[in-house]
Amino acid sequence: NSEEPWRPFNRSRVYMADLESALHYSLRVEVAAHTVVKGEALISLKKYVAVLAKYFPGRPVVRNLLKSVDSWLQNQTRDEISYEAFKDILDNSAQSPDAALPEGVRWVGCQGSQPHLRRYPCGVWTLFHVLTVQAKNTRGTDPKEVLMAMRNYVHSFFGCRSCAEHFENMAMESLMEVDTFSSAVLWLWSRHNLVNNRLAGALSEDPNFPKIQWPSPEMCPACHAVKANGDHSWIQKEVLPFVLSYFSSSSILTGAHR
Ligand code: FAD
């Protein structure tokens, strides 16, 4: 994979190839680390897949696959499942021609200048933002649904354990404040910026993709203001429509998948 040629891309767009790659990696690699999924992890997996089935704004074949995985999982009444059984459903063992989860990764907007940089964690953030925006646009019923599903998925499965711990601490601190779909979108945006701030200059930073407080003034001039004392401040009523439009299903570029 590290041998793959660099694909030029637009740095201010979201690519379906990254979202599908994140799905592949999460369901076929990260979850596969558990030979048996049970208890709390099984509840997390069910909620995560339910949210994906509801809100993943993908191609019809991919959405059909997610829906079939979701209904299979919801029908499992025992307290544990084997990853093998789950994998059969993911690989569409019933061979329905209109349902598939592409195999392998193909990073585009999440390409890193080194194999260990960006990629999956970048895909996860992108997927999470897209899902909070989709929940708002499709008027889900519970404003915390997507964030709780993400929180529990990360807690049970995310391979970077220190990341999972940091994320859980942020969720414990302030997730209860989320009470609308807009505040869910903004919660994830502001927590992501806290992480960017903490990681700026760290070894995990790709020198070609420095951690910034996002969106930059170039991307969204109206999002930024300077207070009387010279401090920076965000104009949230500008940030919200910017984030909604940036991650909306109609802005996702689909050209670059396999
Ligand atoms: P990422 O931070 O992955 O962001 C991906 C893309 O999202 C960016 O390219 C940009 O287009 C957009 N974006 C950036 N900021 C925002 C924002 N505020 N709102 C909306 N969109 C934005 N790494 C660690 O070393 N330590 C940790 O504790 C840690 N915790 C993590 C927790 C979670 C839940 C996740 C998913 C990842 C975590 N990581 C952590 C990984 C780290 O945050 C980055 O994902 C990784 O370093 C790759 O960075 P990146 O440059 O691709 O940009």
Boltz pocket constraint, residues with backbone or C-beta under 6 A from the ligand:
constraints:
  - pocket:
      binder: B
      contacts: [[A, 11], [A, 109], [A, 110], [A, 117], [A, 118], [A, 119], [A, 121], [A, 122], [A, 123], [A, 124], [A, 125], [A, 126], [A, 129], [A, 154], [A, 160], [A, 162], [A, 163], [A, 164], [A, 166], [A, 167], [A, 188], [A, 189], [A, 190], [A, 191], [A, 192], [A, 193], [A, 195], [A, 196], [A, 199], [A, 202], [A, 204], [A, 205], [A, 206], [A, 209], [A, 210], [A, 211], [A, 212], [A, 214], [A, 215]]
      max_distance: 6.0
